[in-house]
Each structure stands twice: as C-alpha cells, then as structure tokens.
Amino acid sequence: MNSSKRRIFAGAIALALVAAACGSDDDSSDDAPTASDAPAGTDAAAGTDAPAGTEAPAGSEAPAGSDAPAEAGSVSGSIAVSGSSTVEPISAAVGAAFSELNPDLAITVDGPGTGDGFAQFCAGEIDVSDASRPISEEEVAECEASGIDFIELKVAVDGLSVITSAEDEAITCLSFVDLYALLGPDATGLSNWADASASADEIAATVTDLGAVNTPYPDADLTVTAPGEESGTFDSFVELVITPVGEALGIEDANVRPDYTASPNDNVIIEGIAANPTSLGWVGFAFVEENLDTIKPIQVDGGAGCVEPSPETIASGEYPVARDLFIYVSVPALAENPALAPFVDFYLSEGVTNLVGADEGQVPYVRLSDEDLAAQVAAWDAQETGTREG
C-alpha cells in the first residue's frame, strides 16, 4: 500500500470513529475494507482514492437558516455521488461521516471527472454531481432534455496547483507565459524544458502583463502528467491560464498540448509527477497537501509576482489560479429519494463547516466565508422547500 493510500485509509477510519462518537450508538463492522485497491464508486465510509477524510471539531453549530441534520440512524437507503475528482475528497469525507451516523444508508462517491459526472447526472443516473467548474450551457441543455432540474451549491474554494517532483530544485516559479510556452499548443512535440525557452521569450515580447518569463529553462527532460479533457481541472486550467495568453496573442480557442499523459485520477497524476524528477503538471490543492513528500507546488505569477498556493493566498485572491468547487443536486432525485435532503443538509452544515479547512485532518481546500456559506444555505433552503411542497 503506497503512502498516499495509507493516509487515505487512516483518514477514513479516523473520520468514522469521530462520527460514531458524535452520535451513532450502532456498532460498526469489524471487517472494514482496505482502501489500497478500492474500485471507483466505493462506499464513502470505506474510503476512496481521494485524500484523507477529516475530523470534525467538537461543539460546532449548523449555519443559520439550515435545517438541523436528521436524527442519527433515521436515514436509510442509498445515495450516488459522482463527478469531479477534485471535489471527491469533500464528498467522500461528508459521506463517511453521514453514513456512519446512519448505518442503514449506503453512499457511493466516485471521481471520474466533472464532465463525466454531468453526463451521468443529466441521464438521471446519480443523485449529486461533484463539479470543479460551473455546468456548461451544453450540459444544461442535456439535463433539460432529460427533465433533470438541479440546484447548484458552492462548497469550497480551490487553488489549482502547478506541480513538479519534490526532487526538482531548478524550477520554483512559472508565469502564465511560461506555462503557455511549456504546456500550450505551440509546445506540442517538445520533450526538453530548454526547447521551450525561445518560444517563451518570443511570447513575452508581446504579452507583458501575465508574468515575467523564467528563461532559460533547464536542459532536462520535460514529462507532463495532468488531468484529461473529461476533468473540470483541465477546463479550469485552460480557462484561467492558457486562454488569457492565447487571447493576448490573438489565438482563438487556445488549448493544452495534446501529447501528454492524461488521467482523470489525481492520485495517478501525483504518482506520474513523483516518478519523473523534471516533471510538470497540475492538480487540485488538496492533493498537493497530501503528497508533499513526493511532489512540490510551483509558485505561479499571473502578473503580480510569484505566489505559492496556500489556504491564505487562495482565500485572499492573491494566488492567481483559484476556482470555486460545487455540488449539483438533482431535483427529481430529491422528490424520489428521501435520504437526499438530509444528506445535503448535513453537507452544508457539518460538512462544509467542519470537514473543509486548513486544520490538521481536514480536507485542505479553502472554506467558504460566512457570507458565502449563508447564501448557499439560503439557496438550498428555498429550493429544497419548494421541491418538498411541490
């Protein structure tokens, strides 16, 4: 069992123990499955390929305006969650805590990617879709065609992190211009960092407000491992980093070079980055914090200087590659599945407030501000109440 998965398993067990202490009088199974080879769609209480679950601080209160979580043990049935591998750690932690309080409830959490999750969601195959970007107009049309109305809820903020191997001492900061030269469409075919230096200098002569170049790049193999096109993390990187440089160059629909190792699984990306000393890629911030022994985050310059991703720089907006994280709740599923509303109530109370944050054991994304969380709770209460009364 590798070190990342050992942390996953330990976190899931710790979360289950905490949740049990908080209110479940039912005995947990002594035959807890391991997380070393957990298949996609695993039971949230048993662990997933996501970073470790979280320990809920004692004495917390649900945000104003939210319904109190269902009485422990009163919820049964099943809930299916799928979508973003970036949001998967949050949903897995929330699912583990809620299913431990309600042992007759089975919650599965899968992370094939935001796009794949929306495809399942709009087909009516899952109850909740995790997303690391907002739903697109095309996906909205697919849901409408299938009669799937939905409720969009923001659950956290992520700093999309550019990474290399922990062994790489040559690279400490890359600007948007650097990243375009190394990962953009003109980089197709390049297998050595140094081969992108001339292109970066040429781009910098035109694009002057998206960070200074850090050329010359080292004479070293360039191996790229990153999310594939089905991932919201891919879409966000293109939107936040590649598109601004492409537009400044007059290039429409600039995209990431196609010749790299792509995976929808962030842990696979981490392993690929760690295995190559001069690698380059990007993942969600939570996966960086869980793997600092094998990979390192690179500072990013979006035009205001080099900034390393951290809870503080992401929350303040100083880090230039930040994005919101969401869950989408199916309105038809709310009407058909009595377990779903209590789960979302719990997600917006105990989940978002206690299981996300910078404290040890929490899923290390940036927690919503009090005002932002109150807005999500109000939106949920209004739409869920309307669904129930309708």
HELIX and SHEET records of a PDB file:
HELIX    1   1 SER A    3  ALA A   21  1                                  19    
HELIX    2   2 ALA A   44  ALA A   46  5                                   3    
HELIX    3   3 GLU A   88  LEU A  101  1                                  14    
HELIX    4   4 THR A  114  CYS A  122  1                                   9    
HELIX    5   5 GLU A  137  SER A  146  1                                  10    
HELIX    6   6 PHE A  176  LEU A  183  1                                   8    
HELIX    7   7 PRO A  185  ALA A  187  5                                   3    
HELIX    8   8 TRP A  193  ALA A  196  5                                   4    
HELIX    9   9 SER A  197  THR A  206  1                                  10    
HELIX   10  10 GLY A  232  PHE A  237  1                                   6    
HELIX   11  11 VAL A  238  ILE A  242  3                                   5    
HELIX   12  12 THR A  243  ALA A  248  1                                   6    
HELIX   13  13 ASP A  266  ALA A  275  1                                  10    
HELIX   14  14 PHE A  285  GLU A  289  1                                   5    
HELIX   15  15 PRO A  311  SER A  316  1                                   6    
HELIX   16  16 VAL A  331  GLU A  336  1                                   6    
HELIX   17  17 LEU A  340  PHE A  346  1                                   7    
HELIX   18  18 TYR A  347  GLY A  351  3                                   5    
HELIX   19  19 VAL A  352  ASN A  354  1                                   3    
HELIX   20  20 ASP A  370  GLU A  389  1                                  20    
SHEET    1   A 5 LEU A 105  VAL A 109  0                                        
SHEET    2   A 5 GLY A  77  GLY A  83  1                                        
SHEET    3   A 5 VAL A 128  ALA A 131  1                                        
SHEET    4   A 5 ALA A 322  SER A 330 -1                                        
SHEET    5   A 5 PHE A 150  GLY A 159 -1                                        
SHEET    1   B 5 THR A 261  SER A 263  0                                        
SHEET    2   B 5 THR A 223  PRO A 227  1                                        
SHEET    3   B 5 SER A 279  VAL A 283  1                                        
SHEET    4   B 5 SER A 161  SER A 165 -1                                        
SHEET    5   B 5 ILE A 295  PRO A 297 -1                                        
SHEET    1   C 3 CYS A 173  SER A 175  0                                        
SHEET    2   C 3 GLN A 299  ASP A 301  1                                        
SHEET    3   C 3 CYS A 306  VAL A 307 -1                                        
END                                                                             
